[in-house]
Amino acid sequence: MSGEQRSLIRGLGGYLPERILTNADLAQMVDTTDSWIVERTGIRERHIAADGETTSTLAIRAAERALAAAGMRADEIELIVLATATPDQTFPATAARVQAALGTASGGAAFDVQAVCSGFLFATGVADNFLARGQFRSALVIGAETFSRILDWTDRTTCVLFGDGAGAMVLTAEDPKSAGDRGIMGVELHTDGSKHDLLFVDGGPSSTKTVGHLRMQGNQVFKHAVVNLSNSIESVARRHGVPLSEVDWFIPHQANQRILEAVARRIGIDEKKVISTLAHHANTSAASIPLAFAEAVDDGRIRPGDLALMEAMGGGFSWGAALARV
């Protein structure tokens, strides 16, 4: 393979654990109410991994569904890039466990990336670059999380926000002449490490020798999220000559309904174009965009030829946006 290739989206799939934890259930655990959670976040319930389920378990299920949607076999996949902040183990990479379970192409590569809630966009950017340069012909991009394992279930300001799940996307490298205007058009990524203390986990192998719990200064995160996300969305659209009015679907990271609405208003996108799964998924970190994308494709909202704009922001701070024509 030679020359620049275009990464086409061939299939998407999502997986959510069977166990559902409602706001009413949480009200029995911490000092909160359904109305308090819904009013401030838009979340009504979230899915929680069972004792025997791990991040790789969820990722494998999502990947299998994405492959089925793409009409491809696992052994046709050469690259797996898995975004997660909750790996099965410190090492090896969770992607390696997924590779072994699926039986993807021998001689390929599988590795994790960690950019928290922005992880799926970072993973998409990495895979797209490998495919564009001709180093691989096909890729599975996965976002998978078991955030329930790093929550402080006595902290009502954080434990109500998150859930578990996984989403996957199959990409193949195609000649631009045959791909036309379809595929990944551009990915824009940013990090500001000076904002570390606003959203982080207070543990790790090197620092505390523990897993730790998620900590967040919600008001500060909200303020930075609206500004950073709006700027990156406008930048990626401008760089690729796409007026935001031409975007068919806005697929944001599912963090907080207020953030989704504030960003949509700021950049002038009709709220009817916003894909929101927040009420039933909560914040699934790196899994939230592919889960929302897969759901909207499955239910017929997103159709071939539609222009989708994805955005996310997470700890680090990390944030970014991506344009893709389905």
N, C-alpha and C positions, 0 to 999 in steps of 0.2 A: 504494500500500500504506500502511495507517495502523494505528496501535496496535502493541503489543508482539507480536512473532512468536516462534515456537519453532523452533530450529535442529534439523532432523532429519538423522540420519546415513543417507545414501542408498546409499553404497557405499564400500568400502575396497580398496586395492590396494598391493602391495609389489613391490619389485624389488631383486635382489641381483646383483652382478657375477658372471660365470662363474668367475673365478679364485678358488680356495680355497687359503688358507695355513693349514696345520695346525700344531699345536704341535710335531710332529716336524720340520717345515720350519723353524720358528723356532729350534729347538735347533741347527740348522746355522748360524744367523746370530749368535746371542748365547748367553751362558752361562745356559742354562735347560734344563728338561726338561718333557715332557708332564705327568708326575705333579706337578711343582712348580706348574705353571700351573693344572691342574685342581683341585688341593687348595685353592689360595688364591683362585681366581676362578670355577671351574665352566666355564671356556671350553675348548673342544677345537679349534675352528677358526674362521676368519673369512674373509669375502669381500673381495677387493682389486680396486679399479677398474683396468681395463686402461689402457695408455698413452693411448689415444684417448678414454677415457671421462672425463667431468667430472661435477660435481655436478648440472648441469642435465640431462645425459644420463640419469642415474639417475632424477631427478625426473620427467622426461617419461614414462619407461616406467611408473613407479609411478602417475602421474596417469592414463595411458591405461587401466590396469587398473582403477583406481577408477571411472573413468567407465563402463567396460564393466559393472562390477558394479552400478552405479547405473542402468544402462539410459539414460544421458544422452549427448547430443552435447557436444563441446567448446564449440560456439558458444552453448550454454545457460548456460555458466559466466560470471558477471559479475565475480567477485573471486578472486584468487589470493593467498594469504598463505603464503610459503615460509620455513620456519625452517632456517637453516644457519649454521654457524660456518666453513664452508669454501666460500665463494662462488667461482664461476668467475672473476670479476674483482672488483677493488675497486668498480667500478661499470661498467655499470648493474646493477641488482638481478638476481640469478639468476632470480627470478620473472618478470622481463620476457622472458628468453630462453625460459622455459617457455611463457609466454603466446603468444609469436610462433610457436613450434613447434606448439602445439596448435591455434591459431586460435580462441581464446575470444572471447566477445562483444565487439564494438567498443564503445568508450565505458566499458568496465569499468576495473578497477584491478588492478595486480599489484605486490607489493613484498615485501621480505625482512624478517624479524625475527631478532634474534640474542640468544639466551639459552642458548646452548650446548646441553647435554643436556636442559634444560627447554624448549627452543625450541618443540617441538610443542604443549605445553600453552599457552605464551604465544600462539602463532599461533592455536590453537583459541579462546582467549579473545577475541582481536582479531576474528576472523571472526564469532564468535557475537554479539558486540556490534553489529557492522555489520548482521547479519541481523535481530537482535532489534529494532533501531531502524528497520528498513525501508529502509535505504540501499542494500542489495543483496538480491536474491532467491535467489542461489545462490553457493556458494564452493567452491574447492578449497583444502584445508589440507594442506600438504606438509611433511614433514621429510626432508631429504636431506643426506648428508654424504660427503665423501671424506677421512676423517680420516687415511688412510694417507699423505696428502701433507704432513701437519704433524707426523708422528711422528719422533722420533729413534730410528732403527733400531739404535742401539748401546746404548740404555737399556732394559734388560730389565724394569724396573719399570713402564714405560708402553707399550712397543711391543707387548707381548703382549695388551693389554687391548682394543684397538680394531679395528674393521672398517669397511667402506664399505657403503652401501645407501641406500634411499629408501622411504618409505611415504607414502600419500596418502589423504585422506578427503574425500568429497563431502558438503557440507551444503546443504540447501535451507530457506528460510524458509517456515513453514507456520502457519496459524491455530491457536492453542492448542486451540480446540474440536475441530478435526479431528485434531490431533496427539495429543491425550490426554496421557498421562504419558510419551510417548516423546520422545527428543531430548536435547540438552545441558541438564542440569539446573542445573549450576553449575560455575564454574572459580575456584579460589583461587590467587593468585600472590604470590610474595615474592622480595625481593632483599636481600642483605646485602653491600654493596660492601666492607666492612672485611675480608672474608675473601679478597680478591683473590689474595694470594700463595700460597694453598693449592692453587689449580688455575688455570693460566693458560697462555698462549702467549707466549714471550719475543720477540715481534716484532710489527711492524705498520707500515703506511705512514707514520704520523705520528711514531712513536718511533724505529724502527730502519731504516725503508725496506726491510725484509725481511719474509718471511712468518713466520719463526720456527718453534720447535718447542714441543710441548706439555710442560709441567712440572707435576708433581703431588706433594703430600705425602699419600700414600695413607692412612696411619693417621688423620690429622686429617680428611680428607674422609670416611672411613668413619664416624667418631664423629658428625660433624655431620649426615651423611646420615640416619642412623637416627633421630635426635631430630627433625630438621626435617621429614622426610617423615611420620613418625608423627603429629606435631602437625597438619600441614596436612590429612592424611587425616581425622583425627578432627574437625577444624574444619569442613571442607566437608560432611561427613556430618551433623554436628550442625546446621549452618546450614540445611540443606535437610530436616531431620527424617527422615533415613534411618538406621536402625540398621545398623551394619556387618554384623550377622548376615544382613541381607537382600541384601547384595551378592552377585551370582552369580559375578562374575569380577573379579579383581584384576590389572590390566595395568600393571606397573611399568616404569620405565625400566630397561633391561637393562645395569646397570653391573657388578654383582658378585653372584654367587649368595649369598654370605654376607649382603650387604645386603638382598637380596630376602627371605631367610629371617628375618633379624633384625627387619625391619619387620613382616612377617606375624605373627610371634610377639608383638611388642609391641602390635599393635592387635587381636590375637585372630582373625585370618583363617585359615581352614583352608588349609594349603599346597596342597591339591588344587585350590583355586580360583585359584591363582597361575599366570598365563600366563608361561612362561619359554622364551625362544628363545636364551638366552645361550650355551649350549653350541656352537651352530652359527653364530650371528651375531656373537658378541662384543658389545662396546659400540659401537653405531652412532650414538651421540649423539642428535641431534634425530630421527633416523629410527627409533629403537628401539621407541617406543610404537606408531606406526602399522604398523610391520612385524609386531610381535607381535599386534596387534589384527587385522590382515588375515589372518594365518596362522590364528588361532583361529576366525575367521568362515569361512574357506575350508574348514577341516577339520571344521566342524560343531559345534565345542564351543560357540561363542557363537551363540545363536539370537535371532530377533526377540523382543523383550520382555524380554530379559535385562538386568540392571542391571550396568553396568561401572564400575569405579573405576580411574582412571589416576593415576599419580604420577611425578614426576621431580625430580632435583636435578642441577645442573651448575655450571660456573664462574660466578663473580660475587660470592658464591654466588647462584644463582637456584634457586628450587624452587617446587613447587606440586602441586595435585591437582585432578581433575575428575571429576564424576559424569555419566554418560550412560546413558539407556535405549535400547537398540538398536531 
